[in-house]
Amino acid sequence: MPRPQFLRLFLAAICAALALPAFSQATGAPYPSRPIHIIVGYAPGGANDILARILAQKMQEGFGRDVVVENKPSTGAIIGSVAVANAAPDGYTLLMGASGPIVFNPALYRKLPYNPVKDLVPVSIVGTFPLVLSVAANAPFRNVAELAAYTRAHVEQSNYGASSASFQLATELLKSKTGIRAEHIPYKGSMESVNGVAAGQLTMTLVDSGPAVGAIKGGLMKGLAVTSPQRIAALPDVPTMAEQGVDLIIQLWSGLLAPAGTPRSVVDRIAAEVQRIVKLPDVRARMAGLAIEPAGSSPEEFARVIASEIPLWTGVARANNIHAD
């Protein structure tokens, strides 16, 4: 065969190989060739669940396959995380994982039935959201410094509500950065701690942005600071911690993870779909309503976040002797 013709055929073969779709390791069929299941470790109705359903609808449209959301609620979202960790590594069972089961649980539990680093592979962060330091609407303090001074002068009367060990860790980190003195009062949910602040039962709460935004806009609370690098669109008048001289950035997140061993071509296929979806105007609008910032990270970026946050929160847990078991 003449050399020019051979080179043309060779280059054509390479281009064709690069254009091949991702294949499932288990079936050899192009991915996806059957329904995909997204596991949520929380009850229906929360921000993580809503975000999973937004994603599932758009993935179904993009992939042309059914995408089913399954809720497996449990303490620390452990049951759902285990279900995905033990699933076949073929891309058909995914975890809508939040910061809690991936970076907070290793800090809080002496022993977990799954290893978030070894048993799961990061695919893409779907969205991030800050926490909002919130106090009663009629509280006498207007900023973080005034809150800290108040709590030091009224130690016996100062407290904070946290609906999970994750929020407790975040608040203890805030206390170490600001000199705030406040006793932890456990609550079952973010809305309960919001209601506790609004009713005057709590001095403050460091709560996820979704529940905080509604209460602040409704006049039940006032926000003193957000833990994001910049102010958030939903609360443009609430300054960041950094604007008040507090070196504290906390960005919680929700993202897709797959069982360890899932083919990289499949992981990349899903990550690319997430990146497409979070750019859609209607998706961005719905996420804005939840005070969630669209992300669409690469698997490598997601892995770096996990690798940096596990030791951070483990250190906070040990310093404050906080554990969940």
Contacts in CASP RR format, 6 or more apart in sequence:
PFRMAT RR
TARGET T0000
AUTHOR 0000-0000-0000
METHOD contacts of the structure
MODEL  1
MPRPQFLRLFLAAICAALALPAFSQATGAPYPSRPIHIIVGYAPGGANDI
LARILAQKMQEGFGRDVVVENKPSTGAIIGSVAVANAAPDGYTLLMGASG
PIVFNPALYRKLPYNPVKDLVPVSIVGTFPLVLSVAANAPFRNVAELAAY
TRAHVEQSNYGASSASFQLATELLKSKTGIRAEHIPYKGSMESVNGVAAG
QLTMTLVDSGPAVGAIKGGLMKGLAVTSPQRIAALPDVPTMAEQGVDLII
QLWSGLLAPAGTPRSVVDRIAAEVQRIVKLPDVRARMAGLAIEPAGSSPE
EFARVIASEIPLWTGVARANNIHAD
1 9 0 8 1.000
21 30 0 8 1.000
21 31 0 8 1.000
21 269 0 8 1.000
22 30 0 8 1.000
22 31 0 8 1.000
22 263 0 8 1.000
22 265 0 8 1.000
22 266 0 8 1.000
22 268 0 8 1.000
22 269 0 8 1.000
23 29 0 8 1.000
23 30 0 8 1.000
23 31 0 8 1.000
23 263 0 8 1.000
23 265 0 8 1.000
23 266 0 8 1.000
24 30 0 8 1.000
24 31 0 8 1.000
24 32 0 8 1.000
24 33 0 8 1.000
24 90 0 8 1.000
24 91 0 8 1.000
24 92 0 8 1.000
24 263 0 8 1.000
24 266 0 8 1.000
25 89 0 8 1.000
25 90 0 8 1.000
25 262 0 8 1.000
25 263 0 8 1.000
25 266 0 8 1.000
26 88 0 8 1.000
26 90 0 8 1.000
27 33 0 8 1.000
27 90 0 8 1.000
31 91 0 8 1.000
31 265 0 8 1.000
31 266 0 8 1.000
31 269 0 8 1.000
32 63 0 8 1.000
32 64 0 8 1.000
32 65 0 8 1.000
32 91 0 8 1.000
32 92 0 8 1.000
33 65 0 8 1.000
34 65 0 8 1.000
34 92 0 8 1.000
35 65 0 8 1.000
35 66 0 8 1.000
35 67 0 8 1.000
35 68 0 8 1.000
35 92 0 8 1.000
36 59 0 8 1.000
36 63 0 8 1.000
36 65 0 8 1.000
36 66 0 8 1.000
36 67 0 8 1.000
36 68 0 8 1.000
36 91 0 8 1.000
36 92 0 8 1.000
36 93 0 8 1.000
36 94 0 8 1.000
37 67 0 8 1.000
37 68 0 8 1.000
37 69 0 8 1.000
37 70 0 8 1.000
37 92 0 8 1.000
37 93 0 8 1.000
37 94 0 8 1.000
38 52 0 8 1.000
38 55 0 8 1.000
38 56 0 8 1.000
38 67 0 8 1.000
38 68 0 8 1.000
38 69 0 8 1.000
38 70 0 8 1.000
38 94 0 8 1.000
38 95 0 8 1.000
38 96 0 8 1.000
38 256 0 8 1.000
39 70 0 8 1.000
39 72 0 8 1.000
39 80 0 8 1.000
39 83 0 8 1.000
39 84 0 8 1.000
39 93 0 8 1.000
39 94 0 8 1.000
39 95 0 8 1.000
39 96 0 8 1.000
40 48 0 8 1.000
40 49 0 8 1.000
40 52 0 8 1.000
40 69 0 8 1.000
40 70 0 8 1.000
40 71 0 8 1.000
40 72 0 8 1.000
40 73 0 8 1.000
40 80 0 8 1.000
40 96 0 8 1.000
40 97 0 8 1.000
41 48 0 8 1.000
41 71 0 8 1.000
41 72 0 8 1.000
41 73 0 8 1.000
41 74 0 8 1.000
41 76 0 8 1.000
41 77 0 8 1.000
41 79 0 8 1.000
41 80 0 8 1.000
41 81 0 8 1.000
41 95 0 8 1.000
41 96 0 8 1.000
41 97 0 8 1.000
41 101 0 8 1.000
42 48 0 8 1.000
42 49 0 8 1.000
42 71 0 8 1.000
42 73 0 8 1.000
42 77 0 8 1.000
42 98 0 8 1.000
43 49 0 8 1.000
43 71 0 8 1.000
43 73 0 8 1.000
44 71 0 8 1.000
47 129 0 8 1.000
47 208 0 8 1.000
47 210 0 8 1.000
47 254 0 8 1.000
47 290 0 8 1.000
47 292 0 8 1.000
48 96 0 8 1.000
48 97 0 8 1.000
48 98 0 8 1.000
48 254 0 8 1.000
49 69 0 8 1.000
49 71 0 8 1.000
49 96 0 8 1.000
50 290 0 8 1.000
51 96 0 8 1.000
51 126 0 8 1.000
51 127 0 8 1.000
51 254 0 8 1.000
51 287 0 8 1.000
51 290 0 8 1.000
51 292 0 8 1.000
52 69 0 8 1.000
52 96 0 8 1.000
52 254 0 8 1.000
53 69 0 8 1.000
54 283 0 8 1.000
54 286 0 8 1.000
54 287 0 8 1.000
55 67 0 8 1.000
55 96 0 8 1.000
55 126 0 8 1.000
55 256 0 8 1.000
55 274 0 8 1.000
55 277 0 8 1.000
56 67 0 8 1.000
56 68 0 8 1.000
56 69 0 8 1.000
57 67 0 8 1.000
58 277 0 8 1.000
58 280 0 8 1.000
58 283 0 8 1.000
59 67 0 8 1.000
59 273 0 8 1.000
59 277 0 8 1.000
60 66 0 8 1.000
60 67 0 8 1.000
62 273 0 8 1.000
62 276 0 8 1.000
63 273 0 8 1.000
69 96 0 8 1.000
72 79 0 8 1.000
72 80 0 8 1.000
72 83 0 8 1.000
73 79 0 8 1.000
74 80 0 8 1.000
75 324 0 8 1.000
76 100 0 8 1.000
76 101 0 8 1.000
76 105 0 8 1.000
76 164 0 8 1.000
76 324 0 8 1.000
77 97 0 8 1.000
77 98 0 8 1.000
77 100 0 8 1.000
77 101 0 8 1.000
77 105 0 8 1.000
78 101 0 8 1.000
78 105 0 8 1.000
78 112 0 8 1.000
78 113 0 8 1.000
78 114 0 8 1.000
80 95 0 8 1.000
80 101 0 8 1.000
81 95 0 8 1.000
81 97 0 8 1.000
81 101 0 8 1.000
81 102 0 8 1.000
81 105 0 8 1.000
81 114 0 8 1.000
81 116 0 8 1.000
81 120 0 8 1.000
82 113 0 8 1.000
82 114 0 8 1.000
83 93 0 8 1.000
84 93 0 8 1.000
84 94 0 8 1.000
84 95 0 8 1.000
84 120 0 8 1.000
84 257 0 8 1.000
84 258 0 8 1.000
84 259 0 8 1.000
85 114 0 8 1.000
85 115 0 8 1.000
85 119 0 8 1.000
85 120 0 8 1.000
85 259 0 8 1.000
85 260 0 8 1.000
86 114 0 8 1.000
86 119 0 8 1.000
86 259 0 8 1.000
87 93 0 8 1.000
87 259 0 8 1.000
88 259 0 8 1.000
89 258 0 8 1.000
89 259 0 8 1.000
89 260 0 8 1.000
89 261 0 8 1.000
89 262 0 8 1.000
89 263 0 8 1.000
90 262 0 8 1.000
90 263 0 8 1.000
90 266 0 8 1.000
91 258 0 8 1.000
91 259 0 8 1.000
91 262 0 8 1.000
91 266 0 8 1.000
91 267 0 8 1.000
91 270 0 8 1.000
93 258 0 8 1.000
93 259 0 8 1.000
94 123 0 8 1.000
94 256 0 8 1.000
94 257 0 8 1.000
94 258 0 8 1.000
94 270 0 8 1.000
95 120 0 8 1.000
95 256 0 8 1.000
95 257 0 8 1.000
95 258 0 8 1.000
96 126 0 8 1.000
96 254 0 8 1.000
96 255 0 8 1.000
96 256 0 8 1.000
97 254 0 8 1.000
97 255 0 8 1.000
97 256 0 8 1.000
97 257 0 8 1.000
98 252 0 8 1.000
98 253 0 8 1.000
98 254 0 8 1.000
98 255 0 8 1.000
99 166 0 8 1.000
99 252 0 8 1.000
99 253 0 8 1.000
99 254 0 8 1.000
99 309 0 8 1.000
100 164 0 8 1.000
100 166 0 8 1.000
100 252 0 8 1.000
101 116 0 8 1.000
102 116 0 8 1.000
102 120 0 8 1.000
102 257 0 8 1.000
102 306 0 8 1.000
103 116 0 8 1.000
103 306 0 8 1.000
103 309 0 8 1.000
103 310 0 8 1.000
103 312 0 8 1.000
103 313 0 8 1.000
104 165 0 8 1.000
104 166 0 8 1.000
104 169 0 8 1.000
104 313 0 8 1.000
105 112 0 8 1.000
105 116 0 8 1.000
105 324 0 8 1.000
106 112 0 8 1.000
106 116 0 8 1.000
106 310 0 8 1.000
106 313 0 8 1.000
106 314 0 8 1.000
107 169 0 8 1.000
107 310 0 8 1.000
107 313 0 8 1.000
107 314 0 8 1.000
107 315 0 8 1.000
107 316 0 8 1.000
107 317 0 8 1.000
108 165 0 8 1.000
108 166 0 8 1.000
108 169 0 8 1.000
108 313 0 8 1.000
108 317 0 8 1.000
108 322 0 8 1.000
108 323 0 8 1.000
108 324 0 8 1.000
108 325 0 8 1.000
109 323 0 8 1.000
109 324 0 8 1.000
109 325 0 8 1.000
110 323 0 8 1.000
110 325 0 8 1.000
111 325 0 8 1.000
114 120 0 8 1.000
116 257 0 8 1.000
116 306 0 8 1.000
116 310 0 8 1.000
117 306 0 8 1.000
117 307 0 8 1.000
117 310 0 8 1.000
118 260 0 8 1.000
119 259 0 8 1.000
119 260 0 8 1.000
120 257 0 8 1.000
120 258 0 8 1.000
120 259 0 8 1.000
120 260 0 8 1.000
121 257 0 8 1.000
121 258 0 8 1.000
121 259 0 8 1.000
121 260 0 8 1.000
121 261 0 8 1.000
121 262 0 8 1.000
121 267 0 8 1.000
121 299 0 8 1.000
122 255 0 8 1.000
122 257 0 8 1.000
122 299 0 8 1.000
122 302 0 8 1.000
122 303 0 8 1.000
122 306 0 8 1.000
123 255 0 8 1.000
123 256 0 8 1.000
123 257 0 8 1.000
123 258 0 8 1.000
123 267 0 8 1.000
123 270 0 8 1.000
123 271 0 8 1.000
123 274 0 8 1.000
123 299 0 8 1.000
123 302 0 8 1.000
124 255 0 8 1.000
124 256 0 8 1.000
124 270 0 8 1.000
124 271 0 8 1.000
124 274 0 8 1.000
124 275 0 8 1.000
124 295 0 8 1.000
124 296 0 8 1.000
124 297 0 8 1.000
124 298 0 8 1.000
124 299 0 8 1.000
124 302 0 8 1.000
125 253 0 8 1.000
125 254 0 8 1.000
125 255 0 8 1.000
125 295 0 8 1.000
125 296 0 8 1.000
125 297 0 8 1.000
125 301 0 8 1.000
125 302 0 8 1.000
125 305 0 8 1.000
126 253 0 8 1.000
126 254 0 8 1.000
126 255 0 8 1.000
126 256 0 8 1.000
126 274 0 8 1.000
126 278 0 8 1.000
126 294 0 8 1.000
126 295 0 8 1.000
126 296 0 8 1.000
127 253 0 8 1.000
127 254 0 8 1.000
127 255 0 8 1.000
127 278 0 8 1.000
127 287 0 8 1.000
127 292 0 8 1.000
127 293 0 8 1.000
127 294 0 8 1.000
127 295 0 8 1.000
127 296 0 8 1.000
128 251 0 8 1.000
128 252 0 8 1.000
128 253 0 8 1.000
128 292 0 8 1.000
128 293 0 8 1.000
128 295 0 8 1.000
129 208 0 8 1.000
129 209 0 8 1.000
129 210 0 8 1.000
129 251 0 8 1.000
129 252 0 8 1.000
129 253 0 8 1.000
129 290 0 8 1.000
129 291 0 8 1.000
129 292 0 8 1.000
129 293 0 8 1.000
130 209 0 8 1.000
130 226 0 8 1.000
130 227 0 8 1.000
130 228 0 8 1.000
130 232 0 8 1.000
130 250 0 8 1.000
130 251 0 8 1.000
130 252 0 8 1.000
131 167 0 8 1.000
131 170 0 8 1.000
131 206 0 8 1.000
131 207 0 8 1.000
131 208 0 8 1.000
131 209 0 8 1.000
131 212 0 8 1.000
131 226 0 8 1.000
131 227 0 8 1.000
131 250 0 8 1.000
131 252 0 8 1.000
132 206 0 8 1.000
132 207 0 8 1.000
132 208 0 8 1.000
132 209 0 8 1.000
132 212 0 8 1.000
132 213 0 8 1.000
132 216 0 8 1.000
132 223 0 8 1.000
132 225 0 8 1.000
132 226 0 8 1.000
132 227 0 8 1.000
132 235 0 8 1.000
132 238 0 8 1.000
133 144 0 8 1.000
133 147 0 8 1.000
133 174 0 8 1.000
133 204 0 8 1.000
133 205 0 8 1.000
133 206 0 8 1.000
133 223 0 8 1.000
133 224 0 8 1.000
133 225 0 8 1.000
133 226 0 8 1.000
133 227 0 8 1.000
133 241 0 8 1.000
134 194 0 8 1.000
134 197 0 8 1.000
134 204 0 8 1.000
134 205 0 8 1.000
134 206 0 8 1.000
134 207 0 8 1.000
134 212 0 8 1.000
134 215 0 8 1.000
134 216 0 8 1.000
134 221 0 8 1.000
134 222 0 8 1.000
134 223 0 8 1.000
134 224 0 8 1.000
135 141 0 8 1.000
135 147 0 8 1.000
135 197 0 8 1.000
135 203 0 8 1.000
135 204 0 8 1.000
135 221 0 8 1.000
135 222 0 8 1.000
135 223 0 8 1.000
135 224 0 8 1.000
136 197 0 8 1.000
136 198 0 8 1.000
136 200 0 8 1.000
136 221 0 8 1.000
136 222 0 8 1.000
137 198 0 8 1.000
137 219 0 8 1.000
137 220 0 8 1.000
137 221 0 8 1.000
137 222 0 8 1.000
139 147 0 8 1.000
139 203 0 8 1.000
139 222 0 8 1.000
140 146 0 8 1.000
140 150 0 8 1.000
141 147 0 8 1.000
141 149 0 8 1.000
141 150 0 8 1.000
141 224 0 8 1.000
142 224 0 8 1.000
143 224 0 8 1.000
143 225 0 8 1.000
143 239 0 8 1.000
143 244 0 8 1.000
144 178 0 8 1.000
144 224 0 8 1.000
144 225 0 8 1.000
144 241 0 8 1.000
144 244 0 8 1.000
144 246 0 8 1.000
145 178 0 8 1.000
145 244 0 8 1.000
147 178 0 8 1.000
147 180 0 8 1.000
147 203 0 8 1.000
147 204 0 8 1.000
147 224 0 8 1.000
148 178 0 8 1.000
148 179 0 8 1.000
148 180 0 8 1.000
150 158 0 8 1.000
150 203 0 8 1.000
151 158 0 8 1.000
151 179 0 8 1.000
151 180 0 8 1.000
151 181 0 8 1.000
151 182 0 8 1.000
151 203 0 8 1.000
152 179 0 8 1.000
152 180 0 8 1.000
152 181 0 8 1.000
155 181 0 8 1.000
157 203 0 8 1.000
158 180 0 8 1.000
158 181 0 8 1.000
158 182 0 8 1.000
158 183 0 8 1.000
158 203 0 8 1.000
159 182 0 8 1.000
159 183 0 8 1.000
159 184 0 8 1.000
159 185 0 8 1.000
159 202 0 8 1.000
159 203 0 8 1.000
160 171 0 8 1.000
160 182 0 8 1.000
160 183 0 8 1.000
160 184 0 8 1.000
160 185 0 8 1.000
160 202 0 8 1.000
160 203 0 8 1.000
160 204 0 8 1.000
160 205 0 8 1.000
160 206 0 8 1.000
161 167 0 8 1.000
161 171 0 8 1.000
161 184 0 8 1.000
161 185 0 8 1.000
161 186 0 8 1.000
161 187 0 8 1.000
161 193 0 8 1.000
161 196 0 8 1.000
161 197 0 8 1.000
161 202 0 8 1.000
161 204 0 8 1.000
161 205 0 8 1.000
162 168 0 8 1.000
162 170 0 8 1.000
162 171 0 8 1.000
162 184 0 8 1.000
162 185 0 8 1.000
162 186 0 8 1.000
162 187 0 8 1.000
162 193 0 8 1.000
162 205 0 8 1.000
162 206 0 8 1.000
163 186 0 8 1.000
163 187 0 8 1.000
163 188 0 8 1.000
163 189 0 8 1.000
163 190 0 8 1.000
163 192 0 8 1.000
163 193 0 8 1.000
163 207 0 8 1.000
164 189 0 8 1.000
165 322 0 8 1.000
165 323 0 8 1.000
165 324 0 8 1.000
166 252 0 8 1.000
167 190 0 8 1.000
167 193 0 8 1.000
167 205 0 8 1.000
167 206 0 8 1.000
167 207 0 8 1.000
167 208 0 8 1.000
168 184 0 8 1.000
168 186 0 8 1.000
168 322 0 8 1.000
169 313 0 8 1.000
169 316 0 8 1.000
169 317 0 8 1.000
169 320 0 8 1.000
169 322 0 8 1.000
170 206 0 8 1.000
170 227 0 8 1.000
170 250 0 8 1.000
171 182 0 8 1.000
171 184 0 8 1.000
171 206 0 8 1.000
172 184 0 8 1.000
172 316 0 8 1.000
172 319 0 8 1.000
172 320 0 8 1.000
172 322 0 8 1.000
173 248 0 8 1.000
173 250 0 8 1.000
173 316 0 8 1.000
174 180 0 8 1.000
174 206 0 8 1.000
174 246 0 8 1.000
174 248 0 8 1.000
175 181 0 8 1.000
175 182 0 8 1.000
176 316 0 8 1.000
176 319 0 8 1.000
177 241 0 8 1.000
177 246 0 8 1.000
177 247 0 8 1.000
177 248 0 8 1.000
178 246 0 8 1.000
180 204 0 8 1.000
182 203 0 8 1.000
182 204 0 8 1.000
185 202 0 8 1.000
187 193 0 8 1.000
187 196 0 8 1.000
190 207 0 8 1.000
190 208 0 8 1.000
190 210 0 8 1.000
190 211 0 8 1.000
191 211 0 8 1.000
193 202 0 8 1.000
193 205 0 8 1.000
193 207 0 8 1.000
194 205 0 8 1.000
194 207 0 8 1.000
194 211 0 8 1.000
194 212 0 8 1.000
194 215 0 8 1.000
194 220 0 8 1.000
194 221 0 8 1.000
196 202 0 8 1.000
196 205 0 8 1.000
197 203 0 8 1.000
197 204 0 8 1.000
197 205 0 8 1.000
197 215 0 8 1.000
197 220 0 8 1.000
197 221 0 8 1.000
198 215 0 8 1.000
198 220 0 8 1.000
198 221 0 8 1.000
204 224 0 8 1.000
206 227 0 8 1.000
208 252 0 8 1.000
209 226 0 8 1.000
209 232 0 8 1.000
209 234 0 8 1.000
209 235 0 8 1.000
209 291 0 8 1.000
209 292 0 8 1.000
210 234 0 8 1.000
210 290 0 8 1.000
210 291 0 8 1.000
212 221 0 8 1.000
212 223 0 8 1.000
212 235 0 8 1.000
212 291 0 8 1.000
213 234 0 8 1.000
213 235 0 8 1.000
213 289 0 8 1.000
213 291 0 8 1.000
214 220 0 8 1.000
215 221 0 8 1.000
216 222 0 8 1.000
216 223 0 8 1.000
216 235 0 8 1.000
216 238 0 8 1.000
223 235 0 8 1.000
223 238 0 8 1.000
224 238 0 8 1.000
225 238 0 8 1.000
225 239 0 8 1.000
225 240 0 8 1.000
225 241 0 8 1.000
225 243 0 8 1.000
225 244 0 8 1.000
225 246 0 8 1.000
226 232 0 8 1.000
226 235 0 8 1.000
226 238 0 8 1.000
226 239 0 8 1.000
226 240 0 8 1.000
226 241 0 8 1.000
227 240 0 8 1.000
227 241 0 8 1.000
227 248 0 8 1.000
227 249 0 8 1.000
227 250 0 8 1.000
227 251 0 8 1.000
228 240 0 8 1.000
228 249 0 8 1.000
228 251 0 8 1.000
228 293 0 8 1.000
229 240 0 8 1.000
229 242 0 8 1.000
229 249 0 8 1.000
229 251 0 8 1.000
230 240 0 8 1.000
231 238 0 8 1.000
231 239 0 8 1.000
231 240 0 8 1.000
232 238 0 8 1.000
232 291 0 8 1.000
232 293 0 8 1.000
233 288 0 8 1.000
234 288 0 8 1.000
234 289 0 8 1.000
234 291 0 8 1.000
235 291 0 8 1.000
241 247 0 8 1.000
241 248 0 8 1.000
241 249 0 8 1.000
242 248 0 8 1.000
242 249 0 8 1.000
253 295 0 8 1.000
253 305 0 8 1.000
254 292 0 8 1.000
255 295 0 8 1.000
255 302 0 8 1.000
256 270 0 8 1.000
256 271 0 8 1.000
256 274 0 8 1.000
258 266 0 8 1.000
258 267 0 8 1.000
258 270 0 8 1.000
267 299 0 8 1.000
268 299 0 8 1.000
271 296 0 8 1.000
271 297 0 8 1.000
271 298 0 8 1.000
271 299 0 8 1.000
274 296 0 8 1.000
275 296 0 8 1.000
277 283 0 8 1.000
278 284 0 8 1.000
278 287 0 8 1.000
278 294 0 8 1.000
278 295 0 8 1.000
278 296 0 8 1.000
279 294 0 8 1.000
283 294 0 8 1.000
284 294 0 8 1.000
287 293 0 8 1.000
287 294 0 8 1.000
297 305 0 8 1.000
316 322 0 8 1.000
317 323 0 8 1.000
END
